[in-house]
Structures are given as structure tokens and as C-alpha cells.
Amino acid sequence: MKILFIFLLFIVYFALSLSLESTKAIGLYLIISLVLFFWGVLEWQRIINGRNLENRRRLEELLAEIPHTESLSSDNLLNVMLIDDVNSIFYLLQRDSIAEDFNIAAIPFSQVLEVAIVEDERVLNLYPKDGILESTLENDEEIEDYEESDDEEEEEDESIEALSLKIVVDDIANPILEYPFIQNEQILFLDSEEYSEAISICNEWYQKICIIIKRYEHSNVAVRLWQ
């Protein structure tokens, strides 16, 4: 309500400055309107920052109730990955908005079967190299042709719209989980700091999950697609 009143005053003073004839009065009213505008912007930013801090505090309280040794949360607080190395459980928490409760998937390490880094629907890394996600990779024989045909397009592909980890778990109802690092509403250039940070964290968690899979690899058999 306070911000609305400030911006209302800004509009009033700005409108008055346009209707006056005196140069001094116009200048004074313009200065007052600008001060009111920037005051309103600062108040709005203060409220947003306060809400963000409160949302993060609530998230930290929730995560404190879930035993874990490693954690990662998205900037928008809609996606969280947790690793409980003591009890051997991998958690994925997701929601569509801050106002909603999380959907929590708790997967024992032994039920984590595959992990892949996917960039714009193209698999960059996959472990292990067979199973459900294998069909999205190029065959070894096709890699050279793919690289030659894409030499000219390489310069054009300087940005991406999506980067995520896809995780296959032993759950018929929901076999593929996904944690987004870059979502479709974003466009990041490959030489930007934001992309470098996102791909670095993505690789770090890819390696963590690879270790989880490796521990149980002797007892897990990857599921292959029907031919």
C-alpha cells in the first residue's frame, strides 16, 4: 500500500510538472517526481529481497528436517537435490511455484540406474553407456559425420536454452527424473559466466551421481529399450 501511494504521488507530481508554465516550478516538480520514483523502486526492491530471504529461510527449515550430506537448490527455489550419504538416499524435491509444497522423491542409492547431462535435448554425457537414455546418443560411426556436418553450424550455435541432469531410477511409475540448471525461458551464451557456472555445477553433480551408480553397478542391470 505504501509503494502504491508513493507511485501515485510520483504520477501526480510528474503530471503537474507538465502543466506548469514556470520553469522553476517545472524543475522543482520534476525533481520531486524523480525522488518519489526512485524511492518507490527502492521500496519495491526491499520488499522483493525480504520475500526472497523469507522463502529461502523456509526452504532451509524444510531441508533441515531431511537428513543429507550434500545439497543443491535452484535460484528460483523450485528444485532441490539432496544426497544422504549416511543412509544412502538420493532426494529430488520439485514444485511449480513458491506457494506450493514440494513433491519429494526419495530414492535409495541402489535404485539409481543412469544419469545424463542433457543440453537442448542432446545428451552430452551419459553413465553407464547403455540403458534407457542410450538411444539419444549418436553411434560411434556417426560421430565423425556429425562433427563434419556441424562445422559450419558451430559458429551459429553460440547459445543454449536448456541444460539439465536426467536421472533414471528403478520406479515404473516415474522412471526418469530431471533437475534443470537452465530452463527454456532462459537463453544463455556459451561464453557467458552464467553458462560456465551452470555447466560446472551440473558436471559436479553428474560425477556425484556417477559415484552412486558405480557403488551398485555390480548388482544393477540397466534396462534397455524395446527393439
C-alpha positions in Angstrom: 0.0 0.0 0.0 2.9 2.3 0.8 4.5 1.7 -2.6 1.2 2.3 -4.4 0.9 5.7 -2.5 4.5 6.6 -3.5 4.0 5.9 -7.2 0.6 7.7 -7.1 2.4 10.8 -5.8 5.1 10.4 -8.5 2.4 10.4 -11.2 0.7 13.4 -9.6 3.9 15.5 -9.4 5.0 14.4 -12.8 1.6 15.4 -14.3 1.8 18.8 -12.5 5.2 19.4 -13.9 3.8 19.1 -17.4 1.0 21.5 -16.8 3.0 24.4 -15.2 4.4 27.4 -17.1 7.1 28.5 -14.6 10.5 27.0 -15.4 11.5 26.9 -11.7 8.2 25.2 -10.7 8.6 22.7 -13.5 12.1 21.9 -12.4 11.1 21.5 -8.7 8.2 19.2 -9.5 10.3 17.1 -11.8 12.9 16.7 -9.1 10.2 15.8 -6.6 8.7 13.2 -9.0 12.1 11.6 -9.7 12.8 11.4 -6.0 9.4 9.7 -5.5 10.0 7.3 -8.4 13.4 6.1 -7.1 12.0 5.9 -3.6 9.3 3.7 -4.9 11.7 1.5 -6.8 13.9 1.1 -3.7 10.9 0.2 -1.5 9.8 -2.4 -4.1 13.2 -3.9 -4.2 13.4 -4.0 -0.4 10.1 -5.9 -0.3 11.2 -8.4 -3.0 14.5 -9.0 -1.2 12.6 -9.5 2.1 10.3 -12.1 0.4 13.3 -13.9 -1.1 15.0 -14.1 2.3 11.9 -15.4 3.9 11.4 -18.0 1.1 15.0 -19.2 1.5 14.6 -19.3 5.3 11.5 -21.5 4.9 13.4 -23.7 2.4 16.3 -24.1 4.8 13.9 -25.1 7.6 12.4 -27.7 5.4 15.8 -29.1 4.3 16.9 -29.2 7.9 14.2 -31.8 8.5 15.6 -34.1 5.8 18.9 -35.8 6.7 21.5 -35.0 4.0 25.2 -34.6 3.4 25.1 -32.7 0.0 22.5 -30.2 -1.2 21.8 -28.1 -4.3 18.9 -25.7 -4.8 17.9 -23.7 -7.8 18.0 -19.9 -7.7 14.1 -19.8 -8.0 13.9 -22.3 -5.1 11.7 -24.6 -7.1 14.2 -27.5 -7.5 16.4 -29.2 -4.9 18.7 -32.2 -5.0 19.9 -33.8 -1.8 22.3 -36.7 -1.1 22.2 -38.5 2.2 25.4 -40.5 2.1 24.9 -41.9 5.6 21.6 -43.6 4.8 22.3 -44.0 1.1 19.3 -42.0 -0.2 19.0 -39.5 -3.1 16.3 -36.9 -2.9 14.8 -34.7 -5.6 12.4 -32.0 -4.5 10.3 -30.1 -7.0 7.4 -27.7 -7.2 5.8 -25.4 -9.8 5.6 -22.3 -7.6 6.9 -20.9 -4.3 3.4 -21.1 -2.8 3.2 -24.9 -3.4 4.6 -27.8 -1.3 7.4 -29.8 -2.7 6.9 -33.2 -4.4 9.6 -35.2 -2.8 11.2 -38.2 -4.4 13.3 -40.3 -2.1 15.3 -42.9 -4.0 17.7 -45.4 -2.4 21.1 -45.3 -4.0 20.7 -48.9 -5.2 17.7 -47.8 -7.4 19.6 -45.0 -9.2 20.4 -46.6 -12.6 21.6 -43.9 -15.0 22.5 -40.3 -15.2 22.9 -37.9 -18.2 23.8 -34.3 -18.9 21.3 -33.1 -21.5 21.7 -29.8 -23.3 18.9 -28.6 -25.6 17.6 -32.2 -25.9 21.1 -33.5 -26.8 23.0 -35.9 -24.4 26.5 -34.6 -23.6 27.5 -37.2 -21.1 25.9 -40.5 -20.0 26.7 -43.1 -17.4 26.5 -46.0 -17.9 26.7 -46.1 -21.7 23.7 -48.3 -22.1 20.1 -48.4 -21.0 17.1 -46.1 -21.4 18.9 -43.0 -22.4 21.3 -44.6 -24.8 19.1 -44.1 -27.8 19.6 -40.3 -27.6 23.4 -40.7 -28.2 25.0 -40.8 -31.6 26.6 -44.1 -32.6 30.4 -44.1 -32.8 30.3 -44.4 -36.5 28.1 -41.4 -36.8 30.2 -39.0 -34.7 32.6 -38.1 -37.4 29.8 -37.3 -39.9 28.0 -35.4 -37.2 31.1 -33.3 -36.5 31.8 -32.6 -40.2 28.2 -31.6 -40.9 28.1 -29.3 -37.9 31.4 -27.5 -38.5 29.6 -24.7 -40.4 26.7 -24.5 -37.8 29.1 -24.4 -34.9 29.5 -20.7 -35.1 25.8 -20.2 -35.1 25.2 -22.5 -32.0 26.6 -20.0 -29.5 23.7 -20.1 -27.1 21.5 -22.7 -25.4 18.0 -22.7 -23.9 18.1 -25.8 -21.6 20.6 -27.7 -19.5 19.6 -30.4 -17.1 20.5 -33.7 -15.4 18.3 -36.6 -16.3 18.3 -39.5 -13.8 16.9 -42.9 -14.5 15.6 -44.7 -11.3 14.0 -48.1 -10.6 10.5 -46.8 -10.4 7.9 -47.9 -13.1 5.6 -45.0 -12.2 8.2 -42.3 -12.6 11.4 -43.7 -14.1 13.1 -40.5 -15.3 13.7 -37.6 -13.0 15.1 -34.2 -14.2 16.8 -31.4 -12.5 17.0 -28.2 -14.6 20.1 -26.0 -14.5 19.0 -23.8 -17.4 15.3 -23.7 -18.3 13.5 -22.9 -21.6 12.6 -19.4 -20.6 16.4 -18.6 -20.4 18.8 -18.2 -23.3 22.5 -18.3 -22.3 25.5 -17.7 -24.5 28.2 -20.4 -24.2 30.9 -17.9 -23.4 28.9 -16.3 -20.6 29.8 -16.6 -16.9 26.3 -17.8 -16.1 26.7 -20.8 -18.5 30.2 -21.6 -17.2 28.8 -21.7 -13.7 25.8 -23.8 -14.6 27.7 -26.4 -16.6 30.4 -26.6 -13.8 27.8 -27.3 -11.1 26.0 -29.7 -13.5 29.2 -31.7 -14.1 29.9 -31.7 -10.4 26.6 -33.3 -9.6 26.8 -35.6 -12.6 30.0 -37.0 -11.1 28.4 -37.4 -7.7 25.6 -39.5 -9.1 28.0 -41.5 -11.2 29.7 -42.5 -8.0 26.4 -43.5 -6.5 25.6 -45.7 -9.6 29.2 -47.2 -9.6 28.7 -48.4 -6.0 25.8 -50.7 -7.0 26.8 -51.3 -10.6 27.6 -54.9 -9.9 24.0 -55.6 -8.8 22.1 -53.3 -11.2 21.3 -54.3 -14.8 20.4 -51.3 -17.0 17.1 -51.6 -18.7 17.2 -51.4 -22.5 14.5 -50.1 -24.8 12.3 -52.5 -26.7 13.5 -53.0 -30.2 
